[in-house]
Amino acid sequence: MYGFLPGFEDIQSDPPHGVEPQLVFFFDSGNLERSGNAVRKIAEHATIVNVDHHPSNSRFGDINLIDPNASAVGQMVMEMLDHFGYAITSTMAANLYVALLTDTGGFRHENTTPRALEDAARLARIGADPGHIATQVYKMRPETTLKLSGLALATMRVEMDGRLAWAKVTRRMLKEANAAMAESEGIIDTLNSIAGLELAILFKEVSSDLTKISVRSRGGVDAAALCAQFGGGGHIRAAGAEIDKSMDDAVKLVLAASKDAILAASPPS
Ligand SMILES: [Mn+2]
């Protein structure tokens, strides 16, 4: 999906062989675990610079640059480039624009601040093409993704007089849609588009004893705090967790905690 980004082909998932990095930058990673095993290996001996905007960041770096007011870490990168006197090229602008576009949900989330729009305008002036980038990011979905979305949305349940909605993605659905779990990414936002909803939860069956949840909140519930109950984290409006339980057990646990959280945030009038 992001293969169109300038420099994408240079990205490697493993560190180059025989190289002992002295300095490692982390971007947009709320904790060290989120960055995968390979990174943890090389990061053992290196100075770690942790650049992030998650308020729940675990501050795992030797140097921690955390700005929860940044809509996207790309904006922090822009500030760093400005600070150190590096010009932003048109290819850099395209990548930074994608960071802003995706982290603001296509400039729709509450974090779409004047600063986010001004930074986006600056990047567009430098050479990022908003129409082209939006097409590449939002209009290149494979059929399998929509098939999976349809199967998952068919399991949707709405509870608490429309305050809570949830749905499931099971391994059986992945097989039926011929899709990968990564293709379930947009389903939570479809759930979250129901009028009057306060909390949306998507349960993803990774294995028989591992279930991932994605949570979106539009009401008084802090999604990051809710997910923290299950060892996860994120933002107030968008968070997630990995739970070492079967789908059925995870659903029971998380729904109970979610209903408590909704009632605690604002009791029914
Ligand atoms: Mn981010």
Boltz pocket constraint, residues with backbone or C-beta under 6 A from the ligand:
constraints:
  - pocket:
      binder: B
      contacts: [[A, 28], [A, 53], [A, 71], [A, 72], [A, 73], [A, 103]]
      max_distance: 6.0
